[in-house]
Amino acid sequence: MLITLVAAALAGLATGIGAVPLLVVERLPRRLYDGVLGMGAGLMLSAATLGLLGHALEPPTDGGRLAQIVAGLAAGAALMVIADRLVPHMHAAGHPHDEAHEHVRRGFLLTGAMTLHRLPEGFAIGAAFAAERGSPSGLGILLTLAVGFQNVCEGLVMVAPLRHGGMARWRAAGLVALTGLPVPVAAVAGYLFSQQLGGALPFVLALAAGALITLTSNEIIPETHGHGGELPATVGIVLGFLITIVLRSTLGH
């Protein structure tokens, strides 16, 4: 449990690291945003598919196990769709161009939305470590690295509208860093939930995967398109998958 908590806390704190570049410079190119977000999206998708679902599908995959995976994937996706409908928020917008108060309003809406996004990310980390009985290797580390890098990317996007609205550098960075706090909390919940269900672990892993896939496709990927940065975003997604493949092979998972 301690290893899970530390790993999730580090992944959550990574959000604050993303704010650092805009403490030094005023603005980063939109194409750079799109490329970085694309890589984060690739890491999340590959960690969910090659990692969580890959582990859930390990043989022997009989009819009961397959039914758990299908049900879990559908449930995870459904939960994220319902949350998206019930919780009003805006999608990320790296470079809004209206008045200062509108920048700040957008920044707070975006920060609130990203804070909610930390919950399925943390849950996935907890479920991953539970699948390996808390071992500091393989699937847990893979999910921690993927979520951590994605949080760096999102921290970069969150701090931009706050800074453009005139918020002080360190106040904006601190606010963004605080959005990572739900990650370790959700990781503990995911770990305990997985342990309690025992034989239903494939369902839990698929649930976490469905939530991450839906989150990435509904929230992250759309923000990398429509600004002229489709190519760097696509390259970033492919790089994310390549990084996950290398990590998966290196970690022996």
C-alpha positions as CSV (number, residue, x, y, z in Angstrom):
1,M,0.0,0.0,0.0
2,L,2.8,2.4,0.9
3,I,4.5,1.9,-2.5
4,T,1.2,2.6,-4.2
5,L,0.6,5.8,-2.2
6,V,4.1,7.1,-2.9
7,A,3.9,6.3,-6.6
8,A,0.5,8.0,-6.9
9,A,1.6,11.0,-5.0
10,L,4.6,11.5,-7.3
11,A,2.2,11.2,-10.4
12,G,-0.1,13.8,-8.8
13,L,2.8,16.2,-8.0
14,A,3.9,16.0,-11.6
15,T,1.0,18.3,-12.4
16,G,2.9,21.2,-10.7
17,I,6.0,20.4,-12.8
18,G,4.0,21.3,-16.0
19,A,3.5,24.9,-14.6
20,V,7.3,25.5,-14.4
21,P,7.9,26.6,-18.1
22,L,5.3,29.4,-17.8
23,L,7.0,30.7,-14.7
24,V,9.9,31.6,-17.0
25,V,8.3,32.5,-20.3
26,E,5.0,34.2,-21.0
27,R,3.7,31.9,-23.8
28,L,4.6,28.7,-25.6
29,P,3.8,27.9,-29.2
30,R,0.4,26.2,-29.8
31,R,2.0,23.5,-31.9
32,L,4.2,22.6,-28.9
33,Y,1.1,22.4,-26.7
34,D,-0.5,20.1,-29.2
35,G,2.6,17.9,-29.6
36,V,3.1,17.5,-25.8
37,L,-0.6,16.8,-25.2
38,G,-0.5,14.3,-28.0
39,M,2.4,12.4,-26.4
40,G,0.5,12.4,-23.1
41,A,-2.6,11.0,-24.8
42,G,-0.5,8.3,-26.5
43,L,1.0,7.3,-23.2
44,M,-2.5,7.2,-21.5
45,L,-4.1,5.1,-24.4
46,S,-1.2,2.7,-24.6
47,A,-1.0,2.3,-20.8
48,A,-4.7,1.5,-20.8
49,T,-4.6,-0.9,-23.7
50,L,-1.1,-2.5,-23.6
51,G,-1.0,-2.2,-19.8
52,L,-4.3,-2.6,-18.0
53,L,-6.2,-4.5,-20.7
54,G,-3.1,-6.5,-21.6
55,H,-2.8,-7.7,-18.0
56,A,-6.5,-8.4,-17.7
57,L,-6.4,-10.5,-20.9
58,E,-3.4,-12.6,-19.7
59,P,-4.2,-16.3,-20.2
60,P,-6.1,-18.3,-19.3
61,T,-8.9,-16.0,-20.6
62,D,-12.1,-18.1,-20.3
63,G,-15.6,-17.0,-20.9
64,G,-16.1,-15.7,-17.4
65,R,-12.9,-13.6,-17.5
66,L,-13.8,-12.2,-20.9
67,A,-17.3,-11.3,-19.7
68,Q,-15.7,-9.4,-16.7
69,I,-13.4,-7.5,-19.1
70,V,-16.2,-6.5,-21.5
71,A,-18.4,-5.4,-18.6
72,G,-15.6,-3.5,-16.9
73,L,-14.6,-1.7,-20.1
74,A,-18.2,-0.6,-20.8
75,A,-18.7,0.4,-17.2
76,G,-15.6,2.6,-17.1
77,A,-16.5,4.3,-20.3
78,A,-20.1,4.8,-19.1
79,L,-19.0,6.3,-15.8
80,M,-16.8,8.9,-17.6
81,V,-19.6,9.8,-20.0
82,I,-22.0,10.3,-17.1
83,A,-19.5,12.4,-15.2
84,D,-18.9,14.5,-18.3
85,R,-22.7,15.2,-18.5
86,L,-23.3,15.9,-14.8
87,V,-20.3,18.1,-14.1
88,P,-20.2,21.3,-16.1
89,H,-16.8,22.2,-17.3
90,M,-14.9,23.4,-20.4
91,H,-12.3,21.6,-22.4
92,A,-8.7,22.7,-22.3
93,A,-7.8,25.7,-24.4
94,G,-4.1,26.5,-24.4
95,H,-4.3,30.0,-25.8
96,P,-7.7,31.8,-25.2
97,H,-7.7,35.3,-26.6
98,D,-10.4,37.2,-24.7
99,E,-10.3,39.6,-21.7
100,A,-8.3,39.0,-18.6
101,H,-11.3,38.1,-16.4
102,E,-12.4,35.6,-19.0
103,H,-8.9,34.1,-19.0
104,V,-9.1,33.5,-15.3
105,R,-12.7,32.2,-15.5
106,R,-11.6,29.7,-18.1
107,G,-8.6,28.8,-16.0
108,F,-10.7,28.0,-13.0
109,L,-13.1,26.0,-15.0
110,L,-10.3,24.1,-16.6
111,T,-8.6,23.5,-13.3
112,G,-11.8,22.1,-11.8
113,A,-12.3,19.8,-14.7
114,M,-8.7,18.5,-14.6
115,T,-9.0,17.9,-10.9
116,L,-11.9,15.6,-11.5
117,H,-9.8,13.9,-14.2
118,R,-7.2,12.9,-11.5
119,L,-9.7,10.5,-10.0
120,P,-9.7,7.8,-12.8
121,E,-6.0,8.3,-13.2
122,G,-5.3,7.6,-9.5
123,F,-7.8,4.7,-9.5
124,A,-5.9,3.1,-12.5
125,I,-2.6,3.4,-10.6
126,G,-4.1,1.7,-7.5
127,A,-5.7,-1.1,-9.6
128,A,-2.4,-1.6,-11.4
129,F,-0.4,-2.1,-8.2
130,A,-3.1,-4.3,-6.7
131,A,-2.8,-6.5,-9.8
132,E,0.8,-7.2,-8.8
133,R,0.2,-7.2,-5.1
134,G,1.9,-3.8,-4.5
135,S,5.1,-4.8,-6.2
136,P,7.2,-1.8,-7.4
137,S,7.6,-3.2,-10.9
138,G,5.8,-3.8,-14.1
139,L,2.2,-2.6,-14.6
140,G,2.2,-0.2,-11.6
141,I,5.3,1.7,-12.7
142,L,4.1,1.8,-16.3
143,L,0.8,3.4,-15.2
144,T,2.6,5.8,-12.8
145,L,4.9,7.0,-15.5
146,A,2.2,7.4,-18.1
147,V,-0.1,9.3,-15.7
148,G,2.8,11.4,-14.4
149,F,3.8,12.5,-17.8
150,Q,0.2,13.3,-18.8
151,N,-0.2,15.3,-15.7
152,V,2.9,17.4,-16.6
153,C,1.3,18.1,-20.0
154,E,-2.0,19.1,-18.4
155,G,-0.3,21.3,-15.8
156,L,1.2,23.2,-18.7
157,V,-2.2,23.7,-20.3
158,M,-3.9,24.6,-17.0
159,V,-1.5,27.3,-16.0
160,A,-1.6,29.2,-19.3
161,P,-5.1,30.9,-19.0
162,L,-4.4,31.7,-15.3
163,R,-1.2,33.5,-16.2
164,H,-2.7,35.2,-19.2
165,G,-5.4,36.5,-16.9
166,G,-2.8,38.2,-14.7
167,M,-2.6,35.7,-11.8
168,A,0.7,35.8,-10.0
169,R,3.2,33.2,-11.2
170,W,3.6,31.3,-8.0
171,R,-0.1,31.5,-7.1
172,A,-1.0,30.0,-10.5
173,A,1.6,27.3,-10.1
174,G,0.4,26.4,-6.6
175,L,-3.2,26.2,-7.7
176,V,-2.2,23.9,-10.6
177,A,-0.1,21.7,-8.3
178,L,-3.0,21.3,-5.9
179,T,-5.1,19.6,-8.6
180,G,-2.8,16.6,-8.3
181,L,-4.0,15.8,-4.7
182,P,-6.9,13.5,-5.7
183,V,-4.4,11.1,-7.4
184,P,-3.1,9.4,-4.3
185,V,-6.6,9.4,-2.7
186,A,-8.1,7.7,-5.7
187,A,-5.1,5.3,-5.9
188,V,-5.8,4.1,-2.4
189,A,-9.5,3.6,-3.3
190,G,-8.5,1.7,-6.5
191,Y,-6.1,-0.5,-4.6
192,L,-8.5,-1.4,-1.8
193,F,-11.4,-1.9,-4.3
194,S,-9.3,-4.3,-6.3
195,Q,-8.2,-6.3,-3.2
196,Q,-11.8,-6.5,-1.9
197,L,-13.1,-7.8,-5.2
198,G,-10.4,-10.4,-5.5
199,G,-11.5,-12.7,-8.3
200,A,-13.1,-9.8,-10.1
201,L,-9.7,-8.1,-10.7
202,P,-10.0,-8.3,-14.6
203,F,-13.3,-6.3,-14.2
204,V,-11.5,-3.6,-12.2
205,L,-8.5,-3.4,-14.6
206,A,-10.9,-3.1,-17.5
207,L,-13.0,-0.5,-15.6
208,A,-9.9,1.6,-15.1
209,A,-8.9,1.1,-18.8
210,G,-12.3,2.1,-20.0
211,A,-12.2,5.3,-17.9
212,L,-8.8,6.3,-19.2
213,I,-9.6,5.6,-22.8
214,T,-12.8,7.6,-22.6
215,L,-11.1,10.4,-20.8
216,T,-8.3,10.6,-23.3
217,S,-10.5,10.4,-26.4
218,N,-13.1,12.8,-25.1
219,E,-11.0,15.4,-23.4
220,I,-7.4,15.3,-24.4
221,I,-7.2,14.3,-28.1
222,P,-9.9,16.9,-29.2
223,E,-7.8,19.7,-27.8
224,T,-4.8,18.7,-29.9
225,H,-6.8,19.3,-33.2
226,G,-8.3,22.3,-34.7
227,H,-5.4,24.7,-34.0
228,G,-3.2,23.7,-36.9
229,G,-1.1,21.3,-34.8
230,E,-2.6,18.0,-35.9
231,L,0.7,16.7,-37.2
232,P,2.8,17.2,-34.1
233,A,-0.2,15.9,-32.0
234,T,-0.3,12.7,-34.2
235,V,3.5,12.3,-33.9
236,G,3.2,12.8,-30.2
237,I,0.5,10.0,-29.9
238,V,2.7,7.6,-31.8
239,L,5.7,8.5,-29.7
240,G,3.6,7.8,-26.6
241,F,2.8,4.3,-27.8
242,L,6.5,3.7,-28.6
243,I,7.6,4.9,-25.2
244,T,5.1,2.6,-23.5
245,I,6.2,-0.4,-25.6
246,V,9.9,0.3,-24.6
247,L,8.9,0.7,-20.9
248,R,6.7,-2.5,-21.0
249,S,9.6,-4.5,-22.5
250,T,12.2,-3.0,-20.1
251,L,10.0,-3.5,-17.0
252,G,9.4,-7.1,-18.0
253,H,5.7,-6.8,-18.1
